[in-house]
Amino acid sequence: MHKRLIVNSATNVATFITGLIITFVLGPLILRTLGDRNYGIWEIMLGICGYMGVLDLGVGPAIVTLVAKASASGDTRRVRTIFNSALIGLTLTGLLSFTVMVVASRFTTAILNIPPSEIGNLSLLFI
């Protein structure tokens, strides 16, 4: 158990450091490639995606806890029920998010306050 804890902790730290290095390397590269304006739009879209993650509403950790309890008691029927309910709920949430972004993509010029001639593929970025 002690060895597993150390390995898991080391893996989490390595994952965090890897993400940090990738961010510091790719950030300037993406900025240089996209330019100031398009990079700003890219960051806005990433922020929107981050806020869409709030729609999870804590379902992920709840699934882990409930499935662990049901598995420990050997109740496979309850595990399937929890899994299917979560799958349906998160699928509906994903579809709602997708619908909102498709509608937003139709109003790209108004949302970003840029002329239609400069839109390019930004509508696809929303989707």
C-alpha positions in Angstrom: 0.0 0.0 0.0 2.8 2.4 0.9 4.6 1.8 -2.4 1.4 2.3 -4.4 0.8 5.6 -2.6 4.3 6.8 -3.6 4.0 5.7 -7.2 0.6 7.3 -7.6 1.8 10.6 -6.0 4.9 10.6 -8.2 2.7 10.0 -11.3 0.4 12.9 -10.4 3.4 15.2 -9.9 4.9 14.1 -13.2 1.6 14.7 -15.0 1.4 18.2 -13.5 5.0 19.1 -14.4 4.5 17.7 -17.9 1.4 19.9 -18.4 3.2 22.9 -17.1 6.2 22.4 -19.4 3.8 21.9 -22.4 2.0 25.1 -21.5 5.2 27.1 -21.3 6.5 25.7 -24.6 3.3 25.8 -26.6 2.0 29.2 -25.3 4.5 31.4 -27.2 4.5 29.1 -30.2 0.7 29.3 -30.5 0.8 33.1 -29.9 3.4 33.6 -32.6 1.4 31.3 -35.1 -2.0 32.8 -34.5 -1.1 36.4 -33.8 -2.4 38.6 -31.0 -6.0 38.9 -32.0 -6.6 35.3 -32.9 -4.7 34.1 -29.8 -7.1 36.3 -27.7 -10.1 34.7 -29.4 -8.5 31.2 -28.8 -8.1 32.0 -25.1 -11.7 33.2 -24.9 -12.9 29.9 -26.4 -10.8 27.9 -24.0 -12.3 29.9 -21.1 -15.8 29.1 -22.4 -14.9 25.4 -22.6 -13.6 25.6 -19.0 -16.9 27.2 -17.8 -18.8 24.5 -19.7 -17.0 22.0 -17.4 -19.0 23.4 -14.5 -22.0 21.8 -16.1 -20.6 18.5 -14.8 -22.1 19.6 -11.4 -19.9 17.2 -9.5 -21.3 14.1 -11.1 -17.8 12.6 -11.8 -16.7 12.4 -8.1 -20.2 11.2 -7.2 -20.0 8.4 -9.7 -16.7 7.3 -8.4 -18.0 7.2 -4.8 -21.3 5.5 -5.6 -19.7 2.9 -7.9 -17.0 2.1 -5.3 -19.6 1.6 -2.6 -21.9 -0.6 -4.9 -18.9 -2.6 -6.1 -17.7 -3.2 -2.5 -21.1 -4.6 -1.6 -21.2 -6.7 -4.7 -24.3 -5.0 -6.1 -23.6 -5.1 -9.9 -27.2 -4.1 -10.7 -26.7 -0.9 -8.7 -23.3 -0.3 -10.5 -25.1 -0.6 -13.9 -27.9 1.7 -12.8 -25.4 4.4 -11.6 -23.4 4.1 -14.7 -26.4 4.3 -17.1 -27.9 7.3 -15.2 -24.6 9.2 -15.3 -24.1 8.4 -18.9 -27.6 9.7 -19.8 -27.2 12.8 -17.7 -23.8 13.7 -18.9 -24.8 13.0 -22.5 -27.7 15.4 -22.2 -25.4 18.0 -20.6 -23.0 17.6 -23.5 -25.8 17.9 -26.1 -27.0 21.1 -24.3 -23.4 22.5 -24.4 -23.1 21.6 -28.0 -26.4 23.2 -28.9 -25.5 26.4 -27.1 -22.2 26.6 -29.0 -23.8 25.9 -32.4 -26.3 28.7 -31.8 -23.4 31.0 -30.6 -21.5 30.1 -33.8 -24.3 31.6 -35.8 -23.7 35.0 -34.1 -19.9 35.0 -34.1 -19.7 38.6 -35.5 -21.9 40.0 -32.8 -20.3 38.0 -29.9 -16.7 38.9 -30.9 -17.5 42.3 -32.4 -15.6 41.7 -35.6 -16.5 42.4 -39.2 -17.9 39.4 -41.2 -14.9 39.6 -43.6 -12.6 38.6 -40.8 -14.6 35.7 -39.5 -12.9 33.0 -41.6 -13.3 29.7 -39.7 -14.1 31.2 -36.3 -17.6 29.8 -36.5 -16.2 26.3 -36.6 -14.0 27.2 -33.5 -17.2 27.7 -31.5 -18.4 24.3 -32.4 
